Amino acid sequence: MPKDFSRTRRVGEQIQRELAVLIQQEIKDPRLGMVTVSGVDVSRDLSVAKVFITVFDEQQEMAQTLEVLEHAAGFLRHCLGKSMSLRSVPTLKFIYDASVSRGNRLSSLIDEALSSDREKLHDDGQQD
């Protein structure tokens, strides 16, 4: 039975905190927009860390952002090794997390539907 707060989860949360700062302060590539680390999933043997990212600038090319981060993965892993006390630092795999943009899109669709319903109700009330 797994613990509620396992070592892989703690390591993932620490990697998430460290990477958020490192990406913002250490990567100077102009192709990289406003990137947020939304989560980190570390394998049980701590060899691979899937880093889920979101981008606030929707116009920013996602493939380009992932390319920049994949190119900087070795540097980021080196910096993590300095700041974290792990025997071996996991290999970083960057994955785009579309849940935020999908949530924003759904929210705007709901707002449109509600405003359309209000207009219909308002128009029906004036015709009587």
N, C-alpha and C positions, 0 to 999 in steps of 0.2 A: 504494500500500500504506500503510494508516494506521499511525501510530506506536503503540507499546504504551501510552504515556502522553501522549495528545494534549492540546491546549489546552482543548478542551471538557470533557474529563474532569477536568483540574486545576481549572478554573473551577467545575464542578459540585461537586467536593469542598470547595472553599473556601466556596461558597454554603451547602452543607450545614452546615459548622461554624459559620459566622456566623449562619445562621437558627436553629440549635438554641439558641444563646445569646440571640438577640434575642427569640424567642418566649417563652422562659422568663423573661427579665428585663424586657422592655419592654411586653408586652401584658398589660394589667391587667383584661381582661374576665373576670368571674366564671363565664361560661358555658364558658370554655375549661378543659378538664381537663389531665391529664398527657399532653402531646403530644410525640412523638419524631419527628424528621426521619430517616426510614430511608434516603432516597436522593434524589438530584437528577439529573435527566436534562436536559442543556442541548442545545438545537438547534445544528446546525453553525454557523449564523450568529450565535449567541449572542443571539438576540432573545427566545427563550422558554425558561423553565426549568420543567420539571414537577417539583414538589416532592412526594415521596411521604411521607405521614405515617401514624403509628400512634398509637392512643390506648390507654393502659393501663387506664383505667376503662371497662369494657365497658358499664356502665349509662349512660355519657355518650352523648348523642345525637350520632351521627356527622354528620348533616346540619347540626346546629347548630354543631359544631366547624368544619366546612368553611366555613360561612357566616361565622363570626367571622374565620377566617383570610383568606377572600376579601375581607372588609371591610377588614382590616388590610394587605392586599397592597401598597397604595400606600405606606403608612408603612414597611413592611418593606423595600420596594424603595429608598425614600429612604435608610434607614439603611444598606443594603448599599452604596449609592453613596458614602456617606461613608467606609465602612471598607475598601472594595475599590478598587483602582486599575484601573477599566475605563472605556473610552470611553463605553459605554452599558450600563446594567444591564438584564438580561433581565426581561421580564414574568413574574410568578410565577403559576403555575397549580397549585393544591393538589389532590392526588389521594389518596384513602384507600388505604392499602396493607393489604390483608386477609391477607397472607401470615402474619403473626405470629399472628393469632387463628385462622386455619385450621390452622396448625402446632400450636397449643395444643390445639385440638379433636381433631386426629388423634392427638396424643400421649395424650390422656385416653382415647380409644377403644382404643388399643393397650394401655394399662395395664388397662383394664376386661377386655379379651379375655384378657390374660395371667393376671389374677387369677381369672377364670372357669375357665380351663384348669387352674390350680393347684388350685382347689377340686374340680374333677371328678377330677383325678388323686388327690388326697388322699382323696376319698370312695370311689373305686374301690379304693384300697389298703386301706381299713378294712373293706370288705365281704367280702374274701377270707378 
